[in-house]
Amino acid sequence: MSGIAELRTPESSEQAAAGVLEIMQRLYPICRSITGDGVRRTLSVLGERLPLTLHEVPSCTPAFDWEVPREWNIRDAWIRRPDGRTLVSLAEHTLRVVSYSTPVRARMSLQELRPHLHSIPAHPDWIPYRTSYYREDWGFCLRHHELEALEDGEYEVCIDSTLQNGSLTYAECLLPGESEEEFLLYTHVCHPSLCNDNLTGMALMAVLGSALASSPRRFTYRLVFAPGTIGSIVWLSRNEAAVGRIRHGLVLGLLGDAGRLIYKRSREGRYDIDRIAGHVLGHQPFCAELRDFTPYGYDERQFCSPGFNLPVGRLTRSPNGEYAEYHSSADNFDLIRAQSLAESLRACASIITVAEANRRYRNLKPQCEPRLGKRGLYRAVGGQDVSQSEHALLWVLNQSDGTKDLLDIAQRSGLGFDVLAAAAARLAATDLLEAVH
Ligand code: ZN
């Protein structure tokens, strides 16, 4: 398995993207929700790639203004037509049943059944994704043309589900680094058979985690696989005292469609993660976009709530609600491009690489230029063009007064981060430069 540095190359990221797709294929059929065995089965597949610690938080446990909901599990669900033929079934597609549907076993008229049926009139061939986590209800999701073709008569309905005290399951992978300061990566694991949102996030983060596990690490990495919204709220409620360790954070998800890569800034907008992601996305050969924070989206809403205001941004391609296939059966493998996954992996690996290498330095001989030649750092023959790496040595020495980091120097010099980081590493191996902090 390649490390983070290799993941930045097209060849290695394309190979890794194939691994992401393999995991997605295995996870696609599983009926997931915010709690229940679907999440546990999912985490056990991801656990084959990286060491995961499972946490089970009992139902009714308070978490700020929320509480852990009862655990939902489903075995079977179907509707039979008046003539006895099956209209829809859970076995055919996990989106067929409204997530968190309460158990039902009944015969009813179409008129009674109709309020429990959902469709997307604008896309009559797609099955919608619907949930009813916090309101007791049940329902089925149909293609609109199926709904329109329903005849009057008596329908037989079965939802073999349970909604009872149990627990909410999430998993963490902790990869210690030289520092106790943490880089938090978070993805939601609660969606059933939907590819971009969010099998891409789960699978890509697992592959990224396994690359991190085999790489040298300055920061400690904490990868959290948990349900959307309630998962991050519960996680924060259990880790409130420790969030001060979080130096950088990224919510990852929706990373495989053809849309451009988008970094959404933290609430503060000026944390290091915002500068790092801004720099990395600005220097990719593919299209990327930077957006300001909004209190709408995925779990960044919780990490960036005013009581936490953490340095956590979000990386997605087409975000929630901005592509037609969002939350429907059309968010399937047809929507996913291996190339997009590879680009997303490269961007994540670059963000991590820059975060690891970005630091402040102090020039130890700041009075006039030190002599680089006698330290083997400068070209031996005068009169040649000064190479980019030599420019980088001069920029790092000139700007390193202990207040500016390498990203500041990249910004000011127009030089790439990697060439500056390499220059800083060469200088730090001599008596000319030392890292601050
Ligand atoms: Zn979603």
Boltz pocket constraint, residues with backbone or C-beta under 6 A from the ligand:
constraints:
  - pocket:
      binder: B
      contacts: [[A, 191], [A, 197], [A, 320], [A, 327]]
      max_distance: 6.0
